[in-house]
Structure formats: structure tokens, C-alpha cells
Amino acid sequence: MKRSVLIIDDEFDQADGLAKSLSKSITNTSFEHVSDEENIITAIENHYFSVAIVDLRMDKFSFNGIDLIKKIIEVNPFAKIIIISAFTGEYLSPIKDLFKTGKIIDVIEKKEFISFTEELRNIIEEYHQKLFSNPSEINIALLEFYSQAKNETEAFRKGEKFENFVSLLFQSIGYSKITKRVKDKSLNEVDLIIRNEIDDSFLNKFGKYILIECKNKPKENLDKNTFIVFNSKLLHTNHLSELGVIATTGYIARNTYIEAVRTSHDIRKIIFLSNVEFEELILSNDKLETFKGIIDRQVKDN
């Protein structure tokens, strides 16, 4: 899991200046800033960040910082939030409610730039030091999110929560760019597409992207038809992706394993993540090596 900060402000120059200043004074941390409506929502839903710095007042947009913070809390249980504003007095009541979630690190009034960025730097470094010295906090958050996804009863929310969980799990492995619900030219839909940018010789051989199919059906087996359809999606990436993941809260049917063995001569590889693998990854303190071990094991078995 990486140290990564997302800066959200409707003023581009302010967000850009803050990102540049903080990146000079904080090492081993990536900074991304977004300042328009579409990119803000995309970043919140699809990009990994351990800290979000959110301005409250956004007169140009259909939402304000309070709305965005609620969205972050909904989709990313890892991220903590630093609120910044010159108008905190206007938002005292909703800020008070947000503090009850335990996701707010601090509220900072905008002031003279140098002292303002120094205060932010200290808060970010202190939080990251605490977070990464205790990986169990990340594991507990993952386990809770996985349980919520499995126990959700409403169909659409059930699928959405599971996709969010799988996305967060791969973010904890080290992937930072994950896009949800992507359709290709033939209108085939892929639940998650991961940009395979981790600097690892073992993983890099699988192409530029990893495709993930998510099935949140605890009471159902994953049948071979799901495997066949997903394998076809991999085939049509023109070798941009040689690794696919089928993630399920249910169980893998015997005929699915047989189909996987039947196609094991292909250069493309599909691995399964079910309850056993999820538990292994959630509890691991080195999720990247654990993920590689799962690939090794299943490729060998298939």
C-alpha cells in the first residue's frame, strides 16, 4: 500500500501549487490534484489515495466539499480526510457530523501559504507514519468491507459494494489506477480494469492491464460459462492483458476448474479469488507477494 494524497479544490492554481509544494517537502508520497467536476468524481471512485485534502466551498460545481467527503467515506474506507477552507464557519454542523465517522484527521483554515503547507505536511506525515506502522488497521478495514459486501441484500448495492471491496484490495496490493465498469467497442463490459504499473518483473509479463470479473453471489457456484465469457474478453484485448481475475464470494464449480485446465496452454491466464484467497490476502502483511503466490499456485495447478 502506497502513501498517496489526493487534493480536491475547484481552483486549479491552488490545487496545483499545493501539490507541488507538498511533493517537494514530503518524500515517498505521490500527489494528485483534481479541479473539475468529472475528474474529481473519477479520482474518488477509481484512484487510490490514503489521504484526501478537500476544500469545502466549490461555487463552480453542483456539489460541495461535504458531498465529496461523504462519497469518499462511502467508497474508500482506507482514506482519511483533511478539510481545508476559508469558510469553515458556514459548515460547522455538517463538519461536526463528519467527525463522528472517525474519517476526518483535521480541519485547517486557509492562511498564509508557507505556514499553511507546513501545517499540512506535518499532519500528512504523522498520519502516514501511524498508518504504515500498523498494517493490521488496513486488514481490519478490508475485512469489514468484505463482510458488508457479502451481507448486503439489495442487488445493485451488493454488486457495487463487492466491486469497491475488490478495488480496495488491489489498491492495498499496490495498484493505484483502477477503472470500474468499462465497455469495449463490442459493448463487452468488464467490472474492473487495473493498469498493471507495479515495478515487478513477474507481474509485468502479464501485459499492461489486468481484467477483473466480480461475482458477489455467496450462495451460488461460479460455473464454466462465466469462465468462457470472461476468457473471451481477455482474448479481445489484443494482448494488452494476459491476466484475468474472477473474484467471487461463492464457490468455484468443478466444471469451471476443468475448463480452466482445458485452456491452460494459452498464454492468457485466469486465476480465481474466492473466500480462501480473500482471507489469505486480507490477513497478509505483504499482499503483493501473497498475490504473486496465488498466481504461482493456480497456474501450476492448472
Residue pairs with C-beta under 8 A, 6 or more apart in sequence:
1 50
1 78
1 132
1 135
1 138
1 171
1 172
1 173
1 174
1 287
2 30
2 48
2 50
2 174
2 176
3 28
3 29
3 30
3 50
3 128
3 132
4 29
4 30
4 31
4 32
4 48
4 49
4 50
4 51
4 176
5 19
5 22
5 29
5 30
5 31
5 32
5 49
5 50
5 51
5 52
5 53
5 124
6 32
6 33
6 34
6 43
6 44
6 47
6 49
6 51
6 52
6 53
6 79
7 15
7 18
7 19
7 31
7 32
7 33
7 34
7 52
7 53
8 15
8 33
8 34
8 35
8 40
8 43
8 44
8 52
8 53
8 54
8 55
8 65
8 68
9 15
9 18
9 33
9 35
9 53
9 55
9 58
9 84
10 35
10 55
10 57
10 58
10 59
10 60
10 61
11 35
11 55
12 33
12 35
14 55
15 33
15 34
15 35
16 33
16 35
17 113
18 33
18 53
18 117
18 120
19 31
19 32
19 33
21 113
21 117
22 29
22 31
22 117
22 120
22 121
22 124
23 29
23 30
23 31
25 117
25 121
26 121
26 124
26 125
29 124
29 128
30 176
32 43
32 47
32 49
34 40
34 42
34 43
37 61
37 62
37 63
40 61
40 68
41 71
43 49
44 52
44 68
44 71
44 72
44 75
44 76
45 71
45 75
45 180
46 167
46 177
46 178
46 179
46 180
47 176
47 177
47 178
48 171
48 175
48 176
48 177
48 178
49 76
49 79
50 78
50 79
50 80
50 128
50 131
51 79
51 80
51 81
51 82
51 105
51 124
51 127
51 128
52 69
52 72
52 79
52 80
52 81
52 82
53 81
53 82
53 84
53 120
54 65
54 68
54 69
54 72
54 81
54 82
54 83
54 84
55 65
55 84
55 85
56 64
56 65
56 66
56 83
56 84
56 85
56 87
56 88
56 90
56 91
57 64
57 65
57 85
57 86
57 87
57 90
58 64
58 65
65 83
65 85
65 91
66 91
66 94
66 95
66 98
69 81
69 83
69 98
69 103
69 104
70 98
72 79
72 81
72 103
73 81
73 98
73 101
73 103
75 164
76 164
76 168
77 141
77 144
77 145
77 168
78 138
78 141
78 168
78 171
78 172
79 103
80 103
80 104
80 105
80 127
81 98
81 103
81 104
81 105
82 104
82 105
82 106
82 107
82 108
82 120
82 123
82 124
83 95
83 98
83 104
83 106
83 107
83 108
84 107
84 108
84 109
84 110
84 120
85 91
85 107
85 109
85 110
86 109
86 110
88 95
88 107
88 109
95 104
95 107
98 104
105 123
105 127
106 123
108 116
108 119
108 120
108 123
110 116
131 137
131 138
135 285
138 172
139 282
139 283
139 284
139 285
142 165
142 168
142 169
142 172
142 282
143 282
145 161
145 164
145 165
145 168
146 165
146 278
146 282
148 161
148 165
149 158
149 161
149 162
149 164
149 165
149 216
149 249
150 162
150 216
150 218
150 249
152 158
152 161
152 216
158 216
159 214
159 216
161 216
162 214
162 215
162 216
162 247
162 249
163 180
163 181
163 191
163 192
163 214
166 191
166 192
166 212
166 214
166 247
166 273
167 178
167 180
167 192
169 278
169 281
169 282
169 287
170 178
170 192
170 194
170 212
171 178
172 287
173 198
173 281
173 287
173 288
173 291
174 198
174 287
174 288
175 194
175 195
175 196
175 197
175 198
175 210
176 195
176 197
177 194
177 195
177 197
178 192
178 193
178 194
178 195
179 192
179 193
179 195
180 191
180 192
181 189
181 190
181 191
182 189
182 190
182 193
183 189
183 190
184 190
184 233
184 236
186 236
188 232
188 233
188 236
190 211
190 212
190 213
190 233
191 212
191 213
191 214
192 211
192 212
192 214
193 209
193 210
193 211
193 212
193 241
194 209
194 210
194 211
194 212
195 208
195 209
196 203
196 204
196 206
196 207
196 208
196 209
196 210
196 241
196 243
198 204
198 288
200 288
200 292
202 292
202 295
203 243
203 292
205 242
206 241
206 242
206 243
206 269
207 237
207 239
207 240
207 241
207 242
207 243
208 240
208 241
209 237
209 240
209 241
210 241
210 243
210 244
210 245
211 230
211 233
211 234
211 237
211 241
211 243
211 244
211 245
212 244
212 245
212 246
212 247
213 226
213 230
213 233
213 244
213 245
213 246
213 247
214 247
214 248
215 222
215 226
215 246
215 247
215 248
215 249
215 250
216 248
216 249
217 248
217 249
217 250
218 249
218 250
219 250
220 250
221 250
221 251
221 252
221 253
221 256
222 246
222 248
222 250
222 251
222 252
222 253
222 256
222 272
222 274
223 253
223 255
223 256
224 253
224 255
224 256
224 258
224 259
226 246
226 256
227 246
227 256
227 259
227 260
227 270
228 259
230 244
230 246
230 270
231 244
231 263
231 268
231 270
233 244
234 241
234 242
234 244
234 268
234 270
235 268
241 268
242 267
242 268
242 269
243 268
243 269
243 270
243 271
243 295
244 268
244 269
244 270
244 271
245 270
245 271
245 272
245 273
246 270
246 271
246 272
246 273
247 272
247 273
247 274
247 278
248 272
248 273
248 274
249 274
249 275
250 274
251 274
251 275
252 272
252 274
256 272
257 302
260 270
260 272
260 302
261 302
263 270
264 299
264 302
269 295
269 299
269 302
271 294
271 295
271 298
271 299
272 298
273 281
273 294
277 294
280 290
280 294
281 287
281 290
281 291
281 294
284 290
